[in-house]
Amino acid sequence: MSRFVSAKRVDSSSADWPDRLRDLRRQLEERPSLLPHHFLEAVLPKIGGACFALNCGRRGEAGSLVGYAFLLPRDGSGEGAAYTLRYEHVAGTVPLGADEISRAVERVLPSNHTTCFYLPEADHSFSPTHIDLDGVDCGRPDEEEAAQIRSMQQSIWHSPPEGLYPSDLHSAQGGAGCSLVARVDGAVAGFLLGFFRFPACPAMPAFHPYRRELQLESQLLAVAPGMRRRRIALALKRLQARQALELGIDLINWTTDPLLFANGFLNFTRLGAVACEFQPSLYSFRNELNRVTAARLSLLWAVRTKRVQKALRGSEHSGPIEIGSDPDLTVVNQGHGAPLFSAASARIAIEIPPDWVALQRQDQPAAQRWRDVTNQLLSHYLGSEPGHYFITATGVSGSRRYIIGERVDDSLLDGLFALA
């Protein structure tokens, strides 16, 4: 009797999902081609991806485990969803062919869903590009630059090997939704990595003009320490927006730590992104930049809006809002002291630390108190329904730093999401 390969989805909604992932990584022996644990745990389900266990045996029998298939959303041309099927084989088990694996997975997917098989350890091609953006050479990386991206991840975040993204993702066949580097004098000065994402945004009338069935999840953005304050991150995001529009993608998502003021200034002021969703504990990891609970704002970048196009032209207001100059704004905390939960003004300001990274390094108990208070405030105030708030800007008052929320009503939504 011929062998039969079956696929079973590993349930990412179950309570034991993190434990299953740890078992999976042990079975696959923590190879460099494995996607990071935090990505598999928190991001893969969010973007509409999936994980399948592959078993081989006789038809009607359970069979034995031979590998895992990780499905990453891709830009398909058909009516159904398309995925890059990233296959990792368990060493020492019976080898499988690409067709066997693809057929096994597609049998348990909806009939209009398709997969494109991808083997990380195979030879892949790279398609480097070069576009000059204000003196910065930006584009897709070559193979050597892809390896440098992995090294840069480690040097900036001090992540362990299992926390690094594999270099092959940046290949032409790797299935990434966006892979860009910025080069200065021929050296990699920064990079941007993103994935395609299936629908995920608030179901509000303001989004009706926009394509929602395929989006981008911008996962990782970094600039080398010696290259900061040269608008390299802005150049990479501008190119990402341009490429998204060329693909017919209107909505780009990513997450950010709400307590990083410089990131907030880039995201809200320079780029015109907004946030109405908050996750108080998105990732379980700890690293150099995340020494306490990894809370995140979920950002939405509607790249066809007037707001975003104006910001990308550099014609949006050039700096943070001066807190004292706005009579319709309520400050809802003073440091990590008692928060105010009764604000109903047109705008609110949530104070954040002037230097969050340094505070975590120098006084972790104080950092945790900041995190606890701001988590309470963001959980209370943020939302897309009338009366809640979108984070839309940053603010300052002397040495104090803030993120600014605007109260939701039809006028605000029209202003944030009007088509350019």
Helices and strands as residue ranges (DSSP letters): E 3-9, H 17-27, H 37-38, I 39-43, H 44-46, E 50-58, E 64-74, E 82-89, H 98-107, E 114-118, E 131-133, E 136-139, H 143-157, G 161-163, G 167-170, E 178-184, E 187-197, G 205-207, E 215-223, G 225-227, H 232-246, E 251-256, H 261-264, I 265-270, E 274-283, E 294-302, H 306-312, E 321-322, G 323-325, E 329-331, E 347-352, H 356-362, H 364-381, E 389-397, E 400-407, H 410-417
